[in-house]
């Protein structure tokens, strides 16, 4: 009988603990994460580095396009006097140049995206840490990214942008 009483007491205490946990109020906050990244210090130098890198890729692409156009014009101007073997060689050369140009464009787009991510990563990590700190300091349970399309429904929540900006020292 004593064992049953102890078990009941333990069960009541455990159920009370679960009830207390279940009744914890969820505190929601939101922030426009891309807007935060845009106003963070260092964004200007990131944009400048990105533009410089993009310009270098663009210059290389322009050079390759000019080479292809020059060889194409040369081929068209002289094809009537070329032997069939020279025509075939020039056509393969033009096709190879074109294929390299297309491959360069694809690789350049990929490299540019990777470079942008590499540049932004320290800024993103700093912003996330500030958001984590503000959330913990202010007792938030969830912080949502309020960028258009990211939150379809939200009860009234607290915009933590001013607090995160203050944490980062942004006016």
C-alpha positions in Angstrom: 0.0 0.0 0.0 2.9 2.4 0.8 4.4 1.6 -2.6 1.2 2.5 -4.4 1.0 5.8 -2.4 4.5 6.7 -3.3 3.9 5.9 -7.0 0.8 8.1 -7.0 2.7 10.9 -5.4 5.5 10.6 -7.9 3.0 10.5 -10.8 1.2 13.6 -9.5 4.5 15.5 -9.2 5.6 14.5 -12.7 2.3 15.5 -14.2 2.5 18.9 -12.4 6.0 19.4 -13.9 4.7 18.6 -17.4 1.7 21.0 -16.9 4.0 23.8 -15.8 6.2 23.2 -18.8 3.3 23.1 -21.2 1.9 26.4 -19.8 5.2 28.3 -20.6 4.3 31.3 -22.7 5.9 31.3 -26.1 7.4 34.7 -26.9 7.8 35.4 -30.6 10.0 38.0 -32.3 10.8 38.8 -35.9 13.5 40.5 -37.8 14.1 41.4 -41.5 17.4 39.6 -41.8 18.4 40.9 -45.2 17.7 44.4 -44.1 19.9 43.9 -41.1 22.8 42.6 -43.3 22.5 45.6 -45.6 23.0 48.1 -42.7 25.8 46.3 -41.0 29.3 47.8 -41.0 31.5 46.2 -43.6 28.8 45.9 -46.2 30.5 48.6 -48.3 33.9 46.8 -48.4 32.1 43.5 -49.3 30.3 45.2 -52.2 33.5 46.8 -53.4 35.4 43.4 -53.3 32.5 41.7 -55.0 32.3 44.3 -57.8 36.1 44.1 -58.3 35.9 40.3 -58.6 32.9 40.5 -60.9 34.6 43.1 -63.1 37.7 40.8 -63.5 35.5 37.9 -64.6 33.6 40.2 -67.0 36.9 41.5 -68.5 38.1 37.9 -69.1 34.7 37.0 -70.7 34.9 40.1 -73.0 38.4 39.1 -74.1 37.3 35.5 -74.9 34.3 36.9 -76.8 36.5 39.2 -78.8 38.8 36.3 -79.7 35.9 34.2 -80.8 34.5 37.0 -82.9 37.9 37.8 -84.5 38.4 34.2 -85.5 34.9 33.9 -86.7 35.3 36.9 -89.0 38.6 35.6 -90.2 37.1 32.3 -91.0 34.1 33.8 -92.9 36.4 36.1 -94.8 38.8 33.4 -95.9 36.7 30.2 -96.1 36.3 30.4 -99.9 40.0 30.0 -100.4 40.5 27.4 -97.7 41.0 23.7 -98.4 38.5 21.3 -96.7 41.0 20.2 -94.1 41.8 23.8 -93.1 38.0 24.6 -93.0 37.4 21.6 -90.7 40.3 22.5 -88.4 39.1 26.2 -88.2 35.5 25.1 -87.6 36.6 22.7 -84.7 38.7 25.5 -83.3 35.7 27.9 -83.4 33.5 25.3 -81.8 36.1 24.7 -79.1 36.4 28.4 -78.4 32.6 28.7 -78.2 32.4 25.7 -75.8 35.2 27.2 -73.6 33.3 30.5 -73.5 30.0 28.9 -72.5 31.8 26.8 -69.8 33.6 29.9 -68.5 30.3 31.8 -68.2 28.8 28.9 -66.2 31.9 28.6 -64.0 32.1 32.4 -63.5 28.5 32.6 -62.3 29.1 29.8 -59.8 32.4 31.3 -58.7 30.8 34.7 -58.2 28.0 33.2 -56.1 30.6 31.3 -54.0 32.7 34.4 -53.6 29.7 36.4 -52.4 28.8 33.8 -49.9 32.4 33.7 -48.7 32.4 37.5 -48.2 29.1 37.6 -46.4 29.6 34.6 -44.1 31.4 36.5 -41.3 28.7 39.2 -41.4 26.0 36.6 -41.3 27.6 34.8 -38.4 28.0 38.1 -36.5 24.3 39.0 -37.1 23.1 35.5 -36.0 25.1 35.7 -32.8 23.6 39.2 -32.1 20.1 37.8 -32.7 20.8 34.8 -30.5 22.1 37.1 -27.7 19.1 39.4 -28.0 16.7 36.5 -28.0 18.3 35.0 -24.9 18.5 38.3 -23.1 14.9 39.1 -23.7 13.4 35.7 -23.2 12.2 35.0 -26.8 11.3 31.4 -27.7 11.3 32.0 -31.4 12.7 34.6 -33.8 11.2 34.6 -37.3 12.7 36.1 -40.4 10.0 38.6 -41.5 11.3 38.9 -45.1 8.3 38.9 -47.4 7.2 35.3 -48.1 9.1 33.8 -45.1 6.2 34.2 -42.6 2.7 33.5 -43.8 1.0 34.1 -40.5 2.1 35.6 -37.3 0.4 36.7 -34.1 1.6 40.0 -32.8 5.3 39.6 -32.2 8.1 41.9 -31.3 10.4 43.3 -33.9 13.9 42.8 -32.5 15.7 44.9 -35.2 16.4 47.9 -32.9 17.8 45.6 -30.2 20.0 43.7 -32.6 21.2 46.9 -34.2 22.1 48.2 -30.7 23.9 45.0 -29.9 25.9 45.4 -33.1 26.5 49.1 -32.5 24.5 50.2 -35.6 22.5 53.5 -35.4 
